[in-house]
Amino acid sequence: MRAPADLLQAAEELSSRIPLTEDYALERNISWLAVGRGWLKLDDISGALRALERVDSPRAEAQLRIAIIQWAGEHPELESARTCVRESVERIGILEYNLSRKDLAHLVPTAFYLLGEQAVRKVASELQDPFSAGNVLVTLARLQPNPGARLQTLKQAEQIADGIEGGNRDFALRWVYSGYRLAGMEEDANRIWDGMVMKPEEMDSPIRRAEEVSAQVDALLPPLRSDSETDIPLARLHRFLAYQCNDLKVQFLVDLAAAGGLNEPEVEGLIVGDDFVRIDPPRPPSMDLDPSHFDEEKFARFFFDRPVCQHGSDKDLLEAYDPGQQDSIDRVLFLNRVTFLFETFRDIAAKFTSEQIEQGLWHLLGYRFFLGEIVHACDVPSEVRRATIRAMVYPFRHYYAEVGERYKGTAFFMWWDLLGVGSSDVETPVLDVLEQILMVDSKPCQFAALHGLNHLFPTVRASELVSSYLAEHRSAMDEKEIAWVEACRDGKAL
């Protein structure tokens, strides 16, 4: 039997042996962040503070500080916790870049109750982002018991939000509007509403659209095992050892500690074995990074040089889930990298397994990067998007056609669903590429092209291409295939 504290000490020991070099920085910080959070679940602030001393990336520091701050709000009697909150307030200017507005929402109540109103006002005054500063004041207003003070704080937040230029002004004012309404100040709330160019329901539209797109992609993704009843610790441990990511082994120990300890002799024997205690080579970077500034080789490895996820519960851990880092992606540079990737796909794909290619294409075409949305973005020059589309013939011609029926994935067949082929600006180059793929001597390629042409209905040229294919190949198809191709011609294929 291994007690939770023993498991966390083992996790600390493993984390401490991860090299202090840049190529190990990601997993080193993920590991110490997990250890710190693990100690907090055991209500051991000293362990969390030890981990805080070991993280060396601003992002990991910010995330662990927020976790400690949330814990401190539930344990206000401990001076060490109060000290960490105080230090975090003092460092807010350094931490800001790596804090989300949700993180700040966790910080404000704890800072207010432990350090007082002036600490919260200090946070608001030192934030560089006026949107965040206004949100902090709105949150502060909700905590103030005096209606007069609450009104004064909301007026300050309104002044900050009203001075924001561009589209963020209305988003910032929305928080102020909500603050007035929660305070029962309907006249002020209505005044804010009348002054907003974009109303809240319009602001929610892009979020709903993103959720719809994500749901569509999830429906298209090949299924991963995610039945928690089958994911016993031993099976999970074997997967983690196969992935060869040091931080996943640390996370395994932390999760065992959170579950109450370990009482399985086989698992206990493995976690002291050579495969587990060994420091493996550096893990792949987070999938949430912006890879547009990588060179061509590193860009390709970013998508394909990864262990293949074997279980749904591993996905975020394996990809080092860390959202918010792609907000300012250089779309033009990204598409230039993608164009080169497609043009050299034969040589690139030869270095990886078909499962890695499948996984990487889903990352590129679907979640996380949604290549179609980048291609269609209004700030992308037409010649750049057309070059990327024209290059899409090569993965089909130089890879998919060669692997043929041996390829078990769906990314190539669903390629054009994910890309979104209905825009008039890209219709002609998409049709050109689909026509070229249709002529490749490969049934999987041809059927993928037919599926793409299906989505271009009622474009006359798309229907003509399908009709020509049907006339030429009818004798080589069975009745079910003929019916499906006819459905593609009519835009009715699934």
C-alpha positions as CSV (number, residue, x, y, z in Angstrom):
1,M,0.0,0.0,0.0
2,R,1.3,3.4,-1.0
3,A,-0.2,6.4,0.8
4,P,-1.1,9.6,-1.1
5,A,1.8,11.5,0.5
6,D,4.3,8.8,-0.5
7,L,3.1,8.9,-4.1
8,L,3.5,12.7,-4.2
9,Q,7.0,12.4,-2.8
10,A,7.8,9.9,-5.6
11,A,6.3,12.4,-8.1
12,E,8.5,15.1,-6.6
13,E,11.6,12.9,-6.9
14,L,10.9,12.1,-10.5
15,S,10.2,15.7,-11.3
16,S,13.4,16.8,-9.7
17,R,15.4,14.5,-12.1
18,I,14.0,16.0,-15.3
19,P,17.0,18.0,-16.7
20,L,17.2,21.7,-16.3
21,T,17.6,22.3,-20.0
22,E,15.4,24.2,-22.5
23,D,14.3,21.0,-24.4
24,Y,12.9,19.6,-21.1
25,A,11.3,22.9,-20.0
26,L,7.7,22.0,-21.0
27,E,7.5,18.6,-19.2
28,R,9.5,19.9,-16.2
29,N,7.0,22.7,-15.6
30,I,4.0,20.5,-16.3
31,S,5.3,18.1,-13.8
32,W,5.9,20.6,-11.0
33,L,2.5,22.2,-11.7
34,A,0.9,18.8,-11.3
35,V,2.8,18.1,-8.1
36,G,1.9,21.5,-6.6
37,R,-1.8,20.9,-7.4
38,G,-1.5,17.4,-5.9
39,W,-0.2,18.7,-2.6
40,L,-3.1,21.2,-2.5
41,K,-5.6,18.4,-2.8
42,L,-4.0,16.9,0.3
43,D,-4.2,20.4,2.0
44,D,-0.4,20.5,2.2
45,I,0.5,24.1,1.4
46,S,4.2,23.5,2.1
47,G,4.4,20.9,-0.7
48,A,2.6,23.3,-3.1
49,L,5.1,26.1,-2.2
50,R,8.0,23.8,-2.8
51,A,6.7,23.1,-6.3
52,L,6.2,26.8,-6.9
53,E,9.8,27.3,-6.2
54,R,10.7,24.8,-8.9
55,V,8.6,26.0,-11.8
56,D,10.6,28.2,-14.1
57,S,8.2,29.3,-16.8
58,P,5.9,32.3,-16.2
59,R,2.9,30.4,-17.5
60,A,3.3,27.5,-15.0
61,E,4.0,30.0,-12.2
62,A,0.9,31.9,-12.9
63,Q,-1.3,28.7,-13.1
64,L,0.1,27.3,-9.8
65,R,-0.3,30.6,-8.1
66,I,-3.9,30.8,-9.1
67,A,-4.4,27.2,-7.7
68,I,-2.7,28.3,-4.4
69,I,-4.8,31.4,-4.3
70,Q,-8.1,29.5,-4.7
71,W,-6.9,27.1,-1.9
72,A,-6.0,30.1,0.3
73,G,-9.5,31.4,0.0
74,E,-10.7,28.2,1.8
75,H,-7.8,28.3,4.3
76,P,-7.5,32.0,5.2
77,E,-6.0,31.2,8.6
78,L,-2.6,30.1,7.2
79,E,0.0,32.8,7.0
80,S,2.0,31.0,4.3
81,A,-1.1,31.0,2.0
82,R,-1.8,34.7,2.7
83,T,1.9,35.5,1.9
84,C,1.5,33.8,-1.5
85,V,-1.6,35.8,-2.2
86,R,0.2,39.0,-1.2
87,E,3.2,38.1,-3.4
88,S,1.0,37.4,-6.3
89,V,-0.7,40.7,-6.0
90,E,2.7,42.4,-6.0
91,R,3.8,40.4,-9.1
92,I,0.5,41.0,-11.0
93,G,2.3,43.0,-13.7
94,I,4.6,40.1,-14.4
95,L,1.9,37.5,-14.2
96,E,-0.7,39.3,-16.2
97,Y,0.3,37.9,-19.6
98,N,-0.2,34.4,-18.4
99,L,-3.4,34.9,-16.6
100,S,-6.9,34.6,-18.2
101,R,-9.8,36.8,-17.1
102,K,-11.2,33.7,-15.5
103,D,-7.9,33.4,-13.4
104,L,-8.4,37.0,-12.3
105,A,-11.9,36.2,-11.3
106,H,-10.5,33.6,-8.9
107,L,-7.9,36.0,-7.6
108,V,-10.2,39.0,-6.8
109,P,-12.4,37.5,-4.0
110,T,-9.5,35.9,-2.2
111,A,-7.4,39.0,-2.4
112,F,-10.4,41.1,-1.2
113,Y,-11.2,38.9,1.9
114,L,-7.5,38.2,2.8
115,L,-5.8,41.5,2.0
116,G,-8.6,44.1,1.7
117,E,-10.1,46.3,-1.0
118,Q,-6.9,48.2,-1.7
119,A,-5.1,45.0,-2.8
120,V,-7.8,44.5,-5.5
121,R,-7.5,48.1,-6.6
122,K,-3.8,47.6,-6.9
123,V,-4.4,44.7,-9.2
124,A,-6.7,46.7,-11.4
125,S,-4.3,49.7,-11.5
126,E,-1.3,47.6,-12.6
127,L,-3.0,45.6,-15.3
128,Q,-2.0,46.6,-18.8
129,D,-5.1,45.3,-20.4
130,P,-8.0,47.8,-19.7
131,F,-10.6,45.1,-20.4
132,S,-9.1,43.0,-17.6
133,A,-8.8,46.0,-15.3
134,G,-12.5,46.8,-15.8
135,N,-13.5,43.2,-15.1
136,V,-11.5,43.3,-11.9
137,L,-13.4,46.4,-10.8
138,V,-16.8,44.9,-11.7
139,T,-15.9,41.8,-9.6
140,L,-14.8,44.0,-6.8
141,A,-18.2,45.9,-6.9
142,R,-20.0,42.6,-6.4
143,L,-18.1,42.1,-3.2
144,Q,-18.6,45.5,-1.7
145,P,-21.4,45.6,0.9
146,N,-22.0,49.4,0.6
147,P,-24.3,50.4,-2.3
148,G,-22.6,53.8,-2.6
149,A,-19.1,52.3,-2.9
150,R,-20.5,49.7,-5.3
151,L,-21.9,52.4,-7.6
152,Q,-18.6,54.3,-7.5
153,T,-16.6,51.2,-8.4
154,L,-18.9,50.4,-11.3
155,K,-18.6,53.9,-12.6
156,Q,-14.8,53.5,-12.6
157,A,-15.2,50.3,-14.5
158,E,-17.5,51.9,-17.0
159,Q,-15.1,54.7,-17.6
160,I,-12.3,52.2,-18.3
161,A,-14.5,50.1,-20.6
162,D,-15.9,53.1,-22.5
163,G,-12.3,54.2,-23.3
164,I,-11.4,50.9,-25.0
165,E,-11.0,51.3,-28.8
166,G,-12.3,48.9,-31.3
167,G,-14.6,45.9,-30.9
168,N,-13.5,45.1,-27.4
169,R,-15.3,48.2,-26.1
170,D,-18.7,46.5,-26.2
171,F,-17.4,43.3,-24.8
172,A,-15.9,45.2,-21.8
173,L,-19.1,47.2,-21.4
174,R,-21.1,44.0,-21.3
175,W,-19.4,43.1,-17.9
176,V,-20.2,46.6,-16.6
177,Y,-23.8,46.1,-17.8
178,S,-24.0,42.8,-15.9
179,G,-22.5,44.5,-12.8
180,Y,-25.1,47.2,-12.8
181,R,-27.9,44.6,-13.2
182,L,-26.6,42.4,-10.4
183,A,-26.4,45.5,-8.2
184,G,-30.1,46.3,-9.0
185,M,-29.1,49.5,-10.8
186,E,-31.4,49.1,-13.7
187,E,-31.3,52.7,-14.9
188,D,-27.5,52.5,-15.3
189,A,-27.7,49.1,-16.9
190,N,-30.2,50.4,-19.5
191,R,-27.9,53.3,-20.2
192,I,-25.0,51.0,-20.9
193,W,-27.3,48.8,-23.1
194,D,-28.4,51.8,-25.2
195,G,-24.7,52.8,-25.7
196,M,-23.5,49.4,-26.9
197,V,-23.2,49.0,-30.7
198,M,-23.1,45.2,-30.4
199,K,-25.6,43.6,-28.1
200,P,-24.8,40.6,-25.8
201,E,-26.7,38.1,-28.1
202,E,-24.5,39.2,-31.0
203,M,-21.4,38.7,-29.0
204,D,-22.4,35.2,-28.2
205,S,-22.9,34.3,-31.8
206,P,-19.2,33.6,-32.6
207,I,-19.0,31.5,-29.4
208,R,-22.0,29.5,-30.5
209,R,-20.5,29.1,-34.0
210,A,-17.2,27.9,-32.5
211,E,-19.0,25.4,-30.3
212,E,-21.0,24.1,-33.4
213,V,-17.8,23.7,-35.4
214,S,-16.1,21.9,-32.5
215,A,-19.1,19.6,-32.2
216,Q,-19.0,18.9,-36.0
217,V,-15.3,18.1,-35.8
218,D,-15.9,15.8,-32.8
219,A,-18.5,14.0,-34.7
220,L,-16.1,13.4,-37.6
221,L,-13.1,12.4,-35.4
222,P,-12.3,8.7,-35.3
223,P,-13.4,7.4,-31.8
224,L,-11.0,6.8,-29.0
225,R,-11.7,4.5,-26.1
226,S,-13.0,6.7,-23.3
227,D,-15.0,4.2,-21.1
228,S,-13.9,5.0,-17.6
229,E,-14.8,1.5,-16.4
230,T,-12.2,0.0,-18.7
231,D,-9.5,2.5,-17.9
232,I,-8.1,0.8,-14.8
233,P,-4.8,2.1,-13.4
234,L,-2.8,-0.7,-14.8
235,A,-4.0,-0.1,-18.4
236,R,-3.4,3.6,-18.0
237,L,0.1,3.0,-16.7
238,H,1.0,0.8,-19.7
239,R,-0.2,3.5,-22.1
240,F,1.8,6.2,-20.3
241,L,4.9,4.1,-20.4
242,A,4.4,3.6,-24.1
243,Y,3.9,7.3,-24.7
244,Q,7.4,8.0,-23.1
245,C,6.5,11.4,-21.7
246,N,8.0,12.1,-18.3
247,D,5.3,14.5,-17.2
248,L,2.6,11.8,-17.9
249,K,4.4,9.5,-15.4
250,V,4.4,12.3,-12.8
251,Q,0.7,12.9,-13.5
252,F,0.0,9.2,-13.0
253,L,1.5,9.4,-9.5
254,V,-0.4,12.6,-8.7
255,D,-3.7,11.1,-9.9
256,L,-3.1,8.0,-7.7
257,A,-2.5,10.2,-4.7
258,A,-5.7,12.1,-5.4
259,A,-7.6,8.8,-5.7
260,G,-6.5,7.9,-2.1
261,G,-3.4,5.9,-2.7
262,L,-2.3,2.7,-4.3
263,N,-3.0,-0.9,-3.3
264,E,-2.3,-2.8,-6.5
265,P,0.9,-4.9,-6.3
266,E,1.4,-5.1,-10.1
267,V,1.1,-1.3,-10.5
268,E,3.3,-0.7,-7.5
269,G,6.0,-2.9,-9.0
270,L,5.9,-1.0,-12.3
271,I,6.2,2.4,-10.8
272,V,9.5,1.5,-9.2
273,G,10.8,-0.3,-12.3
274,D,13.4,1.0,-14.8
275,D,10.9,2.0,-17.5
276,F,9.0,4.2,-15.1
277,V,11.9,5.9,-13.2
278,R,13.9,6.4,-16.4
279,I,14.0,9.9,-17.8
280,D,12.8,9.6,-21.3
281,P,13.8,11.9,-24.2
282,P,12.0,15.4,-24.4
283,R,8.3,15.2,-25.1
284,P,6.7,17.0,-28.2
285,P,5.7,20.6,-27.6
286,S,2.2,21.6,-26.6
287,M,-0.4,21.4,-29.4
288,D,-1.6,24.8,-28.3
289,L,1.5,26.5,-29.4
290,D,1.6,28.7,-32.5
291,P,4.1,26.8,-34.8
292,S,4.0,29.3,-37.6
293,H,7.5,30.6,-36.7
294,F,9.0,27.1,-36.7
295,D,11.3,26.1,-39.7
296,E,9.8,23.6,-42.2
297,E,11.2,20.5,-40.6
298,K,10.2,21.5,-37.0
299,F,6.7,22.5,-38.4
300,A,6.2,19.0,-39.8
301,R,7.4,17.3,-36.6
302,F,5.1,19.5,-34.6
303,F,2.1,17.8,-36.2
304,F,3.4,14.3,-36.9
305,D,6.2,13.4,-34.5
306,R,3.9,12.5,-31.6
307,P,2.9,9.3,-29.9
308,V,-0.6,8.3,-31.1
309,C,-3.3,8.8,-28.5
310,Q,-4.9,5.5,-27.4
311,H,-7.6,6.7,-25.0
312,G,-9.8,9.7,-24.9
313,S,-8.8,10.5,-21.3
314,D,-5.2,10.8,-22.3
315,K,-5.8,13.5,-25.0
316,D,-5.3,16.7,-23.1
317,L,-2.3,15.4,-21.2
318,L,-0.6,14.0,-24.3
319,E,-1.1,17.2,-26.2
320,A,0.0,19.3,-23.2
321,Y,-3.3,21.2,-23.2
322,D,-2.6,24.8,-22.6
323,P,-5.1,27.0,-24.4
324,G,-4.9,30.7,-25.4
325,Q,-1.5,30.6,-27.1
326,Q,-2.7,30.7,-30.7
327,D,-4.7,33.9,-30.4
328,S,-2.2,35.9,-32.4
329,I,-1.2,33.2,-34.9
330,D,0.6,34.6,-38.1
331,R,-1.9,33.2,-40.6
332,V,0.1,34.0,-43.7
333,L,3.3,32.5,-42.4
334,F,1.3,29.5,-41.1
335,L,-0.2,28.9,-44.5
336,N,3.2,29.2,-46.2
337,R,4.5,26.5,-43.9
338,V,1.4,24.3,-44.7
339,T,1.9,24.8,-48.4
340,F,5.5,23.6,-48.1
341,L,4.4,20.7,-45.9
342,F,1.9,19.6,-48.6
343,E,4.3,20.1,-51.5
344,T,6.9,17.8,-49.8
345,F,4.4,15.4,-48.2
346,R,5.9,12.3,-49.7
347,D,9.3,12.8,-48.1
348,I,7.8,14.0,-44.8
349,A,5.2,11.2,-44.5
350,A,7.9,8.6,-45.0
351,K,9.3,9.5,-41.6
352,F,6.2,8.7,-39.6
353,T,3.6,5.9,-39.2
354,S,0.2,6.1,-40.9
355,E,-1.4,6.5,-37.4
356,Q,0.8,9.5,-36.8
357,I,-0.1,11.0,-40.1
358,E,-3.8,10.5,-39.4
359,Q,-3.5,12.1,-36.0
360,G,-1.5,15.0,-37.3
361,L,-3.9,15.8,-40.1
362,W,-6.8,15.9,-37.8
363,H,-4.9,18.4,-35.6
364,L,-4.2,20.5,-38.7
365,L,-7.5,20.3,-40.5
366,G,-9.7,20.1,-37.4
367,Y,-9.2,20.9,-33.7
368,R,-6.7,22.5,-32.7
369,F,-6.0,24.5,-35.8
370,F,-9.0,24.4,-38.1
371,L,-7.1,25.0,-41.3
372,G,-10.2,25.8,-43.2
373,E,-10.9,28.8,-41.0
374,I,-7.3,30.1,-41.5
375,V,-7.6,29.6,-45.3
376,H,-10.8,31.6,-45.4
377,A,-9.7,34.3,-43.0
378,C,-10.3,37.8,-44.5
379,D,-6.8,39.0,-43.7
380,V,-5.2,36.2,-45.8
381,P,-4.2,37.4,-49.3
382,S,-5.9,35.5,-52.1
383,E,-2.6,34.3,-53.6
384,V,-1.6,32.7,-50.3
385,R,-4.8,30.8,-49.8
386,R,-4.9,29.7,-53.4
387,A,-1.3,28.4,-53.1
388,T,-2.2,26.4,-50.1
389,I,-5.2,24.9,-51.8
390,R,-3.3,24.0,-55.0
391,A,-0.7,22.2,-52.8
392,M,-3.4,19.9,-51.4
393,V,-3.1,17.6,-54.4
394,Y,0.3,16.3,-53.3
395,P,-0.7,14.5,-50.0
396,F,-3.3,12.6,-52.1
397,R,-1.1,12.0,-55.1
398,H,2.1,11.3,-53.3
399,Y,0.9,9.5,-50.2
400,Y,-2.7,8.5,-50.0
401,A,-2.6,7.0,-53.4
402,E,0.5,5.0,-52.5
403,V,-0.7,3.6,-49.1
404,G,-4.2,2.9,-50.6
405,E,-6.4,0.5,-48.8
406,R,-3.7,0.0,-46.1
407,Y,-4.5,3.4,-44.7
408,K,-7.1,3.0,-42.0
409,G,-7.8,6.6,-41.2
410,T,-10.6,9.0,-42.3
411,A,-8.7,12.3,-42.5
412,F,-8.2,12.2,-46.3
413,F,-11.9,11.2,-46.9
414,M,-13.1,14.0,-44.6
415,W,-10.5,16.6,-45.8
416,W,-13.0,18.7,-47.8
417,D,-15.6,18.7,-45.0
418,L,-13.1,20.1,-42.6
419,L,-11.7,22.6,-45.1
420,G,-15.1,24.1,-46.0
421,V,-15.3,24.3,-49.8
422,G,-18.3,26.5,-50.2
423,S,-16.6,29.9,-50.5
424,S,-16.7,31.4,-54.0
425,D,-13.2,32.8,-53.5
426,V,-11.7,29.3,-53.3
427,E,-14.2,27.4,-55.4
428,T,-12.2,27.4,-58.6
429,P,-8.8,26.2,-57.1
430,V,-10.7,23.6,-55.0
431,L,-12.4,22.3,-58.1
432,D,-9.1,22.2,-60.0
433,V,-7.5,20.2,-57.2
434,L,-10.5,17.8,-56.9
435,E,-10.4,17.2,-60.6
436,Q,-6.7,16.3,-60.4
437,I,-7.3,14.0,-57.4
438,L,-10.2,12.4,-59.4
439,M,-7.7,11.4,-62.1
440,V,-5.3,9.7,-59.7
441,D,-5.2,6.0,-60.2
442,S,-6.4,5.2,-56.7
443,K,-9.9,4.4,-55.6
444,P,-9.5,5.9,-52.1
445,C,-8.3,9.2,-53.7
446,Q,-11.1,9.2,-56.2
447,F,-13.8,8.6,-53.6
448,A,-12.3,11.3,-51.3
449,A,-12.5,13.7,-54.3
450,L,-16.1,12.7,-55.1
451,H,-17.0,13.3,-51.4
452,G,-15.5,16.8,-51.7
453,L,-17.4,17.5,-55.0
454,N,-20.6,16.5,-53.2
455,H,-20.1,19.5,-50.9
456,L,-19.8,21.8,-53.8
457,F,-23.3,21.1,-55.0
458,P,-25.1,22.8,-56.9
459,T,-21.9,24.0,-58.7
460,V,-22.4,22.9,-62.3
461,R,-18.7,22.0,-62.8
462,A,-18.8,19.8,-59.7
463,S,-21.8,17.8,-60.9
464,E,-20.3,17.5,-64.3
465,L,-17.1,16.1,-62.9
466,V,-19.0,13.5,-60.9
467,S,-21.2,12.6,-63.9
468,S,-18.1,12.1,-66.0
469,Y,-16.5,9.9,-63.4
470,L,-19.7,7.9,-63.1
471,A,-20.0,7.3,-66.8
472,E,-16.3,6.2,-67.1
473,H,-16.3,3.9,-64.0
474,R,-19.8,2.6,-63.7
475,S,-18.9,-0.9,-65.0
476,A,-16.2,-1.2,-62.3
477,M,-18.6,-0.4,-59.4
478,D,-21.2,-2.3,-57.6
479,E,-24.8,-1.0,-57.1
480,K,-24.0,0.4,-53.7
481,E,-21.0,2.4,-55.0
482,I,-23.0,3.6,-58.0
483,A,-25.8,4.9,-55.7
484,W,-23.3,6.7,-53.5
485,V,-21.6,8.4,-56.5
486,E,-25.0,9.5,-57.8
487,A,-25.7,11.0,-54.4
488,C,-22.4,12.9,-54.6
489,R,-23.5,14.2,-58.0
490,D,-26.7,15.5,-56.4
491,G,-25.1,16.8,-53.2
492,K,-26.8,14.2,-51.1
493,A,-24.0,12.0,-49.9
494,L,-23.2,11.9,-46.2
